[in-house]
Amino acid sequence: MSTPQIIDGRAVAASVTDEIAARAARLLEETGKRPGLTVVLVGEDPASQVYVRNKERMATKCGFDSKKHVLPESTAEAELLELVSKLNNDPEVHGILVQLPLPKHIDEGKVLNLIKPEKDVDGFHPINVGLLSAGQTDKALVPCTPAGSILLAKKALGTDLSGKHAVVIGRSNIVGKPVAQLLLQENCTVTIAHSRTKDLPKLVATADILIAAVGRPQMIKASWVKPGATVIDVGINRIPAPEKGEGKTRLVGDVDYQEALNTAGAITPVPGGVGPMTIALLMNNTLTAARRQLGLPDEAELL
Ligand code: NAD
């Protein structure tokens, strides 16, 4: 087997954000408007704080008007709903992102459903979910990690994915289901596997494109992977790494990467694969949201 193509998510994400920055600069020149992204963080979850900081930084780098609201853990649901309503009605705010998870006393669904669909840059509102499954991606805002996964698959295979058998492992609303919808849209034959699927290895062996979104470290073995398949590993799992020193950890995907290098035709590493694409596609959604709210047509597709 020849060496596989390692799909460099950091490089693809950097070229996407360069393109978004150029498009935002053009928008500013033509309309005097900057895309406005407001991120809302409730509580002090350290991982969420890092994600929010990275999103803010990237938005600023793209030339957006980036704002953040940090509310204490004790914030009442009604107070958060009031803030979302205010942002919904603010014409300078084109994209609203409420960082998840929210504290337990707040009903996540209630908050996400209140965000105006046209400002829902995470793509989690039922209207956006419906538009995606109706194939109306020109009107929807599409979830960022799934959209980023498709771009990486196209980086490896070219823009025409039609007729390929795509197997998606995982059926979450955040990754599995929307990525399956996007693959259908690309004319793939799509199979969704999940925790109750029988004989997963046999199914994986039929995949031209394998999308792993399980959240179990190195669960998918190289021996399952069809020779030459394109493997997009969405999983991010922290495991002990005693070789780095006592108490140290490292990140791995859902696929046994080192071994899969001998089988796959192309594969994304973890870290440095799908991860960086999520923020890049959030920037794309914010720009799209801004253009639509300003009555302008969408830009050309990325890649
Ligand atoms: P989730 O826990 O909501 O869903 C996991 C899915 O895996 C479920 O649908 C379940 O049915 C399936 N599953 C569980 N065990 C299985 C098994 N043994 N065999 C087959 N299927 C099984 O997780 P999620 O939110 O979809 O995230 C999945 C992974 O992707 C996680 O590691 C998460 O950290 C990562 N993730 C990464 C990004 C990013 O790169 N930016 C974004 C979101 C999620």
Boltz pocket constraint, residues with backbone or C-beta under 6 A from the ligand:
constraints:
  - pocket:
      binder: B
      contacts: [[A, 145], [A, 169], [A, 170], [A, 171], [A, 172], [A, 173], [A, 174], [A, 175], [A, 176], [A, 193], [A, 194], [A, 195], [A, 196], [A, 197], [A, 200], [A, 212], [A, 213], [A, 214], [A, 215], [A, 216], [A, 234], [A, 235], [A, 236], [A, 237], [A, 274], [A, 275], [A, 276], [A, 278]]
      max_distance: 6.0
